[in-house]
């Protein structure tokens, strides 16, 4: 953004494209470090005009409400009016959140999805023994392969068996002292790749069955909408904000009104997250439907980009693999 002569925020198209790229790549699974290195490789300067991007830059952009058109006023305040020194506001003076203050760069639902993803990546998987595992995006299969025996994630291992090197995936319970006994089998990475190719081809060969199922799923998602409830909350918030202004100007007690506003904003936030998740699922179902319609033949080789796009997780059992697509479809593949 830049400011016009009236000190209003105006979008800078070139910079806005960079912001959109960061949000898109993060939702596609890239780490903040990977996004930063990609921007550097493409010669894109950061907001300060420097060539070097830090993960803190990416993190700030992903969390900044400014990009959805909102403004949080009084993030800083002046402590010395002679020196004009300003410090971060940690609650010593009031802050004011203004929605739709200026033109957005990022749709609100995308911003909410990113906030959910930020939370998910902090603690993505809780093992049956209570151990929490943090997100890793070093490999496409990270956090995707789940043990059907104990519920742990599978980890990638470079194996050297009598001089023969291979890459395998093993249940974390077998690799670490987790307190859980598990004898789940070890799986070659190449086997998982082939299983995924087979699962995708099974959906393609059975598209006449899967497409109607996907259409039914979309109808179900649409029926779960809460737009009316959200509209009612927004209407009530407008009324309360007007009351709050009147009470504040007359120095009357406005604690009850402020508390109701706070509760309604919490409800609104939850509903917006639900809506964002619902919209995301609808997009995933539509994406899978489009893939099935537009892919004329079965695929012949493993495609990591396609896997990231379509696959949610793979559960490993002794006699089969259960592949769950992001659209909600599941396919069992026997080895």
Number of C-alpha atoms within 10 A of each C-alpha: 18 10 11 10 6 6 8 13 17 13 17 12 11 9 17 16 11 15 17 18 14 22 20 15 14 19 15 12 19 18 19 21 15 16 21 21 16 14 19 17 11 9 12 17 15 18 11 8 8 11 15 16 21 15 15 12 14 20 14 10 16 20 14 14 19 20 23 21 19 18 18 14 12 15 16 15 17 14 11 10 8 7 8 10 11 13 12 11 14 11 10 8 10 11 14 10 12 13 13 12 15 17 16 19 19 18 12 18 19 19 20 20 21 19 14 14 15 18 11 13 16 13 13 16 18 14 17 13 13 9 12 13 16 13 16 16 14 11 11 15 24 16 21 18 25 24 22 18 16 18 20 27 23 27 19 18 15 10 14 10 8 6 7 7 10 13 13 18 22 23 26 22 23 19 12 9 9 16 10 15 11 17 13 19 16 15 16 16 17 13 13 20 17 15 22 22 19 23 23 22 17 16 19 21 14 12 16 12 11 18 20 12 16 21 15 12 19 20 12 12 15 13 9 11 15 13 12 9 13 19 12 11 18 15 11 14 19 12 12 16 14 11 15 20 12 13 15 12 9 10 9 10 11 15 11 10 16 15 11 14 20 13 12 17 15 12 15 19 14 13 18 19 19 18 20 20 17 18 19 17 18 21 15 20 25 18 16 23 19 12 14 22 13 9 10 9 10 15 13 10 11 16 12 13 10 12 18 15 15 20 21 19 19 25 20 24 15 14 9 14 23 20 24 19 21 20 22 16 17 17 17 16 15 13 12
